[in-house]
Amino acid sequence: MSAKLLKSGLIVSAMTLISRVLGLVRDVVVANFIGAGAAADVFFFANRIPNFLRRLFAEGAFSQAFVPVLAEVKAKHGDDAVRELLAKVAGTLGVIVTLVTLFGVIASPILTMLFMTGWFIEWLNDGPEAHKFELASLMLKITFPYLWFISLVALSGAVLNTYNRFAVAAFTPVFLNIAIIACALFMAPTLSEPALALAWGVFIGGVVQLLFQLPFLARAGLLVWPKWGWRDDNVVKIRKLMLPALFGVSVSQINLLLDTVIASFLLTGAVSWLYYSDRLIEFPLGLFGIAIATVILPNLSRHHANENTLRFSQTLDWSLRFVALFGIPAMAGLIVLAQPIIALLFMRGEFSQNDVLMVSYSLIAYSTGLLSYMLIKVLAPGFYARQDIKTPVRIGIIAMVANMVFNLMLAPFLSYVGLALATAMSASLNAFLLYRGLKQVGVYQLSKASMLFLLKLLIASSLMAAVLYWFTPTLTDWVQLSLTVQVWRLSTLCVLAVVAYFALLWVLGVRLQHFKANSVAESN
């Protein structure tokens, strides 16, 4: 296995870990501050829009379209051509997102009406929840400009990643979490509507993220003056790749938005319960899935540009093994430890024991698709590095339609839990179809060794989950414990899970060299 590839993956994972830990701290502060009531529902809606845009631009369509073209220009034409491309992309993207941002701020009531139809109907009928629509429209005016900042942050981060400077882009999201926490603690007490402080935290976080990255671009000699380049050949290629990818690579996020629309018709708290459970899923997903996807895309793009199909396939195989090694036990652990984790993190202030129970149901449902979420992040770059947009877009459409069908089937019986389960099911379908697509074009196929490796991971994770279940107390017993004892007990359970999992893998014959066997993808 390439030492450079593993080192890059560990660096991104470490930086992502810092960001995700601060993200959990942020959510703990928010849960204590506004709980899971009406104000929480409104903020999580207003925050979901910029989060959705971050997935599209920072971790999704823009990076998937821009990085392969950038890697090709760098490999074939050198740094001067890279600077020229960067200037034209920055200028073109900057104008477009400025117009979109202005539209979003002005049309925030319309966007709220579209995505939170239930609240809009309440407002029209002067119902008891009418204030949700008004507050959401105001919050969205504050949070929507995050799009402008995060688009340029995504551009900067993609360039730095292509030059193997992964730590900067991976660490950048930390500042968003810090800004939200600071505004909640210091700005909220000064406002008549304290929840608005959280929206201002999103806005300020976007500003700080962009300012943080600019010096690193300058140091690399890549800070250029933007200029318009709509008809430039490479810009044309990027936008042709990006427009369909806006949909194709972010189907899971679109599904979450659709879930939010349906949740607006459900009982108060549904939006918040889905948000908190989704945030806990984001922790392992960002730590392993998104981190590895960030690292492998430049490598896959380089291997494709150099027509090195063997290295291309080996990079995908190593990535799949890596995310499965950690994703499968994380999925099992979240299912078993859902209630203790939620209670420890959030049950204080406005967040009740009933909220713990409600969030745990949707977290378990989301967790069933955790490995699929990770696999999508790993398999999709296999298409985008080859500048194949049509296949993942077609698959994305199928998965999105399936999600809506699953929603209609499950939501009437399982309420918001049905929405979470439908998302997990559609993600599993998406991952399967992506793998089948790569296999059909002869790009990648699981070897017998890899399938045996995955089987051993499943066995070890299932036995680990059984051990955890035996030692995990009920929620009623858990909430009787002091905070200190809860921390100690959960830490002990996590250590027990790790030891049991890797001990079982050892018994099953898994060794480090087996993990490395097909992992010789060089990062040169």
C-alpha positions in Angstrom: 0.0 0.0 0.0 1.2 3.5 -0.7 2.5 5.1 2.4 1.6 8.5 0.9 -2.0 7.4 0.4 -2.4 6.0 3.9 -0.6 9.1 5.4 -2.9 11.4 3.5 -6.0 9.4 4.7 -4.9 9.6 8.3 -4.2 13.3 8.1 -7.7 14.0 6.7 -9.3 11.6 9.2 -7.4 13.4 12.1 -8.5 16.8 11.0 -12.0 15.6 10.3 -12.1 14.1 13.8 -11.3 17.5 15.3 -14.1 19.0 13.2 -16.6 16.3 14.1 -15.8 16.5 17.8 -16.4 20.2 17.8 -19.5 19.6 15.7 -20.8 17.3 18.5 -19.9 20.0 21.1 -21.8 22.5 19.0 -24.9 20.2 18.9 -24.6 19.7 22.7 -24.7 23.4 23.1 -27.6 23.8 20.7 -29.5 20.9 22.4 -29.1 22.5 25.8 -30.0 25.9 24.4 -33.1 25.1 22.3 -33.8 21.4 22.8 -36.0 19.7 20.2 -39.0 22.1 20.1 -40.3 24.7 17.6 -37.2 26.9 17.8 -35.0 23.9 17.2 -37.0 22.8 14.2 -36.7 26.2 12.6 -33.0 26.5 13.1 -32.3 23.0 11.8 -34.3 23.8 8.7 -32.4 27.1 8.2 -29.1 25.3 8.8 -30.0 22.4 6.6 -30.0 24.5 3.5 -26.4 25.7 3.9 -25.4 22.2 5.1 -27.0 20.8 1.9 -25.0 23.3 -0.2 -21.8 22.4 1.7 -22.4 18.7 0.7 -23.0 19.8 -2.9 -20.0 22.1 -3.2 -17.4 21.3 -0.6 -17.8 17.5 -0.6 -19.9 16.9 -3.7 -20.6 18.0 -7.2 -18.1 20.9 -7.5 -15.1 18.9 -6.2 -16.1 15.9 -8.2 -16.2 17.9 -11.4 -13.3 20.3 -10.7 -10.6 18.0 -9.3 -10.4 15.6 -12.3 -10.0 18.5 -14.7 -7.6 20.3 -12.4 -5.5 17.1 -12.1 -5.5 16.6 -15.8 -4.3 20.2 -16.4 -1.6 19.9 -13.8 -0.3 16.6 -15.2 -0.3 17.7 -18.8 0.4 21.5 -18.7 2.0 22.4 -15.3 1.4 25.0 -12.6 1.0 28.1 -14.9 -1.9 26.4 -16.6 -3.3 25.6 -13.2 -3.2 29.2 -12.1 -4.9 30.3 -15.3 -7.7 27.7 -14.8 -8.1 28.7 -11.2 -8.5 32.4 -12.1 -11.2 31.6 -14.7 -13.0 29.1 -12.4 -12.9 31.5 -9.5 -14.3 34.4 -11.6 -17.0 32.4 -13.2 -18.1 30.6 -10.1 -18.0 33.8 -8.1 -20.4 35.6 -10.4 -22.8 32.7 -10.5 -22.9 32.1 -6.7 -23.3 35.8 -6.1 -26.4 35.9 -8.2 -27.8 32.7 -6.6 -27.0 34.0 -3.1 -28.8 37.3 -3.8 -31.8 35.3 -5.1 -31.8 33.1 -2.0 -31.8 36.0 0.4 -34.5 37.9 -1.4 -36.7 34.8 -2.0 -36.2 33.2 1.4 -40.0 33.2 2.1 -40.6 31.3 -1.1 -37.9 28.8 -0.3 -39.3 28.3 3.1 -42.7 27.7 1.6 -41.3 25.1 -0.8 -39.3 23.2 1.7 -41.5 23.7 4.8 -44.9 23.5 3.2 -46.6 22.4 6.5 -45.4 25.5 8.3 -46.6 27.7 5.4 -50.1 26.2 5.5 -50.1 26.9 9.3 -49.1 30.5 8.6 -51.8 30.9 5.9 -54.4 29.6 8.3 -53.1 31.6 11.2 -52.5 28.3 13.1 -50.6 27.8 16.4 -47.4 27.0 14.5 -47.5 30.1 12.2 -44.5 31.7 13.8 -42.3 28.9 12.5 -42.7 30.1 8.9 -41.9 33.7 9.8 -38.9 32.8 11.9 -37.6 30.3 9.3 -37.8 32.9 6.5 -35.8 35.4 8.6 -33.2 32.8 9.6 -32.7 31.7 6.0 -31.9 35.2 5.0 -29.0 35.1 7.4 -27.8 31.5 6.7 -28.1 31.5 2.9 -25.0 33.7 2.2 -23.0 30.7 3.5 -23.4 29.4 -0.1 -21.1 32.2 -1.4 -18.4 31.6 1.1 -18.4 27.8 1.1 -18.3 27.7 -2.8 -15.0 29.6 -2.7 -13.8 27.6 0.2 -14.5 24.4 -1.9 -12.6 25.8 -4.8 -9.6 26.6 -2.6 -9.8 23.3 -0.8 -9.9 21.3 -4.0 -6.8 23.1 -5.3 -4.9 22.4 -2.0 -6.0 18.8 -2.1 -4.7 18.3 -5.6 -1.3 19.6 -4.4 -1.5 17.0 -1.5 -2.2 19.6 1.2 -5.1 17.8 2.7 -4.9 19.0 6.3 -5.9 22.6 5.5 -9.2 21.8 3.8 -10.0 19.1 6.3 -9.5 21.4 9.2 -11.4 24.3 7.8 -14.9 23.2 9.0 -13.7 23.5 12.6 -14.3 27.3 12.3 -17.9 26.9 11.4 -18.5 24.9 14.7 -16.5 27.4 16.7 -18.5 30.3 15.3 -21.9 28.7 16.1 -20.8 27.8 19.6 -19.4 31.3 20.3 -22.6 33.0 19.0 -24.8 30.7 21.0 -22.9 31.5 24.2 -22.2 35.2 23.8 -24.7 36.6 21.2 -27.8 34.8 22.2 -28.4 36.5 25.5 -28.4 39.9 23.8 -31.1 39.0 21.2 -34.9 39.1 21.6 -35.0 35.9 19.6 -32.0 33.9 20.9 -32.2 31.2 18.2 -31.2 33.9 15.6 -27.7 33.8 17.2 -27.2 30.3 15.8 -28.0 31.6 12.3 -25.5 34.4 12.6 -23.0 31.7 13.7 -23.4 30.0 10.4 -22.9 33.3 8.5 -19.7 34.2 10.5 -18.4 30.7 10.2 -18.5 30.9 6.4 -16.5 34.2 6.5 -13.8 32.8 8.8 -13.5 29.6 6.8 -12.7 31.5 3.6 -10.2 33.9 5.3 -8.4 30.9 6.9 -7.7 29.2 3.5 -6.5 32.3 1.6 -3.0 32.5 3.2 -2.3 28.8 2.3 -3.2 29.5 -1.3 -0.9 32.5 -1.4 1.9 30.5 0.2 1.5 27.8 -2.6 1.6 30.5 -5.2 -2.0 29.8 -6.2 -3.8 32.9 -5.0 -4.8 34.5 -8.3 -7.1 37.4 -9.4 -10.5 36.0 -10.6 -11.5 36.6 -14.2 -14.5 35.7 -16.3 -14.0 32.4 -18.2 -17.4 31.0 -19.1 -16.3 29.9 -22.6 -12.9 28.6 -21.6 -12.6 25.0 -22.7 -11.7 23.6 -19.3 -14.4 25.7 -17.6 -16.9 24.4 -20.1 -15.8 20.9 -19.3 -16.1 21.6 -15.5 -19.6 23.0 -15.7 -20.8 20.2 -18.0 -19.5 17.8 -15.4 -20.8 19.8 -12.5 -24.4 20.6 -13.5 -25.6 16.9 -13.6 -23.3 16.1 -10.7 -25.2 18.6 -8.5 -27.9 16.0 -8.5 -26.1 12.7 -9.0 -23.5 12.8 -6.3 -25.7 14.3 -3.6 -28.8 12.2 -3.7 -28.6 11.3 0.0 -28.7 15.0 0.9 -31.6 15.7 -1.5 -33.4 12.8 0.2 -32.8 14.4 3.6 -34.3 17.6 2.3 -37.3 15.8 1.0 -37.6 14.1 4.4 -37.6 17.6 6.0 -40.5 18.6 3.7 -42.5 15.6 4.8 -41.4 16.1 8.5 -42.9 19.6 8.4 -46.3 17.9 8.3 -45.5 15.6 11.3 -45.6 16.3 15.0 -43.4 19.1 16.5 -40.0 17.8 17.1 -39.7 15.5 14.1 -37.4 17.8 12.2 -35.1 18.1 15.3 -35.1 14.4 16.0 -34.1 13.6 12.5 -31.4 16.3 12.7 -29.8 15.1 15.9 -29.7 11.5 14.6 -28.3 12.6 11.2 -25.6 14.5 13.0 -24.4 11.4 14.9 -24.3 9.5 11.6 -22.2 12.3 10.1 -19.5 11.6 12.7 -18.2 8.2 11.4 -19.3 9.2 7.8 -17.0 12.2 7.8 -14.2 10.5 9.7 -13.9 7.6 7.3 -16.1 7.9 4.2 -15.7 11.5 3.3 -12.1 11.6 4.4 -11.1 8.7 2.2 -13.1 10.0 -0.7 -11.3 13.3 -0.4 -7.9 11.6 -0.6 -8.6 9.1 -3.4 -10.3 11.4 -5.9 -7.0 13.2 -6.9 -5.3 9.8 -7.1 -8.0 8.2 -9.1 -8.0 11.2 -11.5 -4.2 11.0 -11.9 -4.3 7.2 -12.5 -7.0 7.7 -15.2 -5.1 10.6 -16.8 -2.0 8.3 -16.9 -4.2 5.4 -18.2 -3.1 3.2 -15.3 -6.1 0.9 -14.9 -4.4 -1.4 -12.4 -3.6 1.3 -9.9 -7.1 2.8 -10.4 -8.8 -0.5 -9.5 -6.4 -1.1 -6.6 -7.1 2.4 -5.2 -10.8 1.7 -5.2 -10.3 -1.8 -3.6 -8.2 -0.3 -0.8 -10.7 2.4 -0.2 -13.6 0.0 0.0 -11.7 -2.2 2.5 -10.8 0.8 4.6 -14.3 2.1 5.0 -15.7 -1.3 5.6 -13.1 -2.1 8.3 -14.4 0.9 10.3 -17.9 1.4 8.8 -19.4 -2.0 9.6 -18.5 -2.0 13.4 -19.5 1.7 13.6 -22.9 0.8 12.2 -23.3 -2.0 14.8 -22.1 0.1 17.6 -24.4 3.0 16.9 -27.4 0.7 16.8 -26.6 -0.9 20.2 -25.4 2.3 21.9 -27.9 4.8 20.4 -29.7 5.6 23.7 -26.6 5.9 26.0 -24.8 8.1 23.4 -27.8 10.4 22.9 -28.5 10.7 26.6 -24.9 11.5 27.4 -24.5 14.1 24.7 -27.8 15.9 24.7 -30.0 15.1 27.7 -29.8 18.4 29.6 -31.5 21.8 29.6 -34.4 21.7 27.1 -33.6 18.2 25.8 -35.8 15.6 27.6 -35.7 11.8 28.1 -38.5 11.5 25.6 -36.3 13.3 23.1 -33.6 10.8 23.8 -36.0 8.0 23.0 -37.3 9.6 19.8 -33.9 10.4 18.5 -32.6 6.9 19.2 -35.3 5.4 17.0 -34.3 7.5 13.9 -30.6 7.0 14.7 -31.0 3.2 14.6 -32.9 3.6 11.3 -30.3 5.8 9.8 -27.5 3.5 11.1 -28.7 0.6 9.0 -27.5 2.6 6.0 -24.2 3.9 7.4 -22.0 1.5 5.4 -23.9 2.4 2.2 -23.4 6.1 2.8 -19.7 5.5 3.1 -19.6 3.3 0.0 -21.4 6.0 -2.1 -18.6 8.4 -1.1 -15.9 5.9 -2.2 -17.6 4.4 -5.4 -18.9 7.7 -6.9 -15.3 9.1 -7.4 -14.7 6.0 -9.5 -17.0 7.5 -12.1 -16.1 11.2 -11.6 -12.4 10.6 -11.9 -13.1 9.1 -15.3 -15.3 12.1 -16.1 -18.4 9.8 -16.4 -21.4 11.9 -15.2 -24.3 10.1 -16.9 -24.0 6.8 -15.0 -24.1 8.2 -11.4 -26.8 10.7 -12.4 -29.0 7.9 -13.7 -28.3 5.9 -10.6 -29.1 8.9 -8.5 -32.4 9.4 -10.1 -33.3 5.8 -9.5 -32.3 6.1 -5.8 -34.2 9.3 -5.4 -37.4 7.9 -6.8 -37.0 4.8 -4.7 -36.5 7.0 -1.6 -39.8 8.8 -2.2 -41.6 5.4 -2.8 -40.1 4.1 0.5 -41.2 7.3 2.2 -44.8 6.9 1.1 -44.7 3.2 2.1 -43.1 3.7 5.6 -44.0 7.2 6.8 -47.8 6.5 7.3 -46.9 3.7 9.7 -43.5 4.7 11.2 -43.8 8.5 11.0 -40.4 10.2 11.1 -38.6 6.9 11.7 -40.0 5.7 8.4 -38.3 8.7 6.7 -34.9 7.7 8.2 -35.3 4.1 7.2 -36.3 5.1 3.7 -33.1 7.2 3.4 -31.0 4.2 4.5 -32.8 1.9 2.1 -32.3 4.2 -0.9 -28.7 4.7 0.0 -28.1 1.0 0.0 -29.7 0.8 -3.5 -27.5 3.7 -4.6 -24.3 2.0 -3.4 -25.3 -1.3 -5.0 -26.0 0.3 -8.4 -22.8 2.3 -8.3 -20.8 -0.9 -7.7 -22.6 -2.8 -10.4 -21.9 0.1 -12.8 -18.2 0.0 -12.1 -18.2 -3.8 -12.5 -20.1 -3.6 -15.9 -17.5 -1.3 -17.4 -14.7 -3.4 -16.1 -13.3 -0.7 -13.8 -13.6 -2.5 -10.5 -14.8 -5.8 -9.2 -14.6 -7.3 -5.7 -12.1 -10.1 -5.6 -12.7 -13.3 -3.7 -10.2 -12.2 -1.1 -12.0 -8.9 -0.6 -15.4 -10.7 -0.3 -13.9 -13.0 2.3 -12.5 -10.0 4.1 -15.9 -8.3 4.2 -17.5 -11.5 5.5 -15.1 -11.7 8.4 -15.8 -8.0 9.2 -19.5 -8.8 9.3 -19.1 -11.8 11.6 -16.7 -9.9 14.0 -19.1 -6.8 14.1 -22.1 -9.0 14.8 -20.4 -10.7 17.7 -19.1 -7.4 19.0 -22.7 -6.0 18.9 -23.9 -9.0 20.9 -21.2 -8.4 23.6 -22.1 -4.7 23.7 -25.8 -5.4 24.0 -25.2 -7.7 27.0 -23.3 -5.1 28.9 -25.3 -2.0 28.0 -27.9 -0.9 30.6 -31.5 0.2 29.7 -32.3 3.8 29.2 -34.2 4.0 32.5 -31.1 2.7 34.3 -28.7 4.9 32.3 -30.4 8.2 33.1 -30.2 7.5 36.8 -26.4 7.6 36.6 -24.4 10.8 37.2 -22.7 12.5 34.2 -19.3 11.3 35.4 -20.4 7.7 35.7 -22.1 7.9 32.2 -18.8 9.1 30.7 -16.9 6.3 32.4 -19.4 3.6 31.4 -19.7 4.7 27.8 -15.9 5.0 27.5 -15.6 1.5 28.9 -18.2 0.1 26.5 -16.4 1.8 23.5 -13.0 0.3 24.6 -14.7 -3.1 25.1 -16.2 -2.9 21.6 -12.8 -2.0 20.0 -11.0 -4.8 21.8 -13.7 -7.3 21.1 -13.9 -6.4 17.4 -10.2 -6.6 16.6 -9.7 -9.6 18.8 -12.4 -11.4 16.9 -10.8 -10.3 13.6 -7.6 -11.8 14.8 -9.3 -15.1 15.7 -10.9 -15.1 12.2 -7.4 -14.8 10.7 -7.4 -11.2 9.6 -4.0 -9.7 9.7 -2.6 -6.3 8.7 -1.0 -7.7 5.6 -4.4 -9.0 4.4 -5.7 -5.4 4.6 -2.7 -4.3 2.7 -2.9 -7.0 0.1 -4.6 -5.1 -2.7 -3.6 -1.7 -1.4 -0.6 -0.9 -3.5 -2.1 2.1 -5.2 0.7 4.6 -5.5 0.2 8.3 -5.0 2.8 9.4 -7.4 
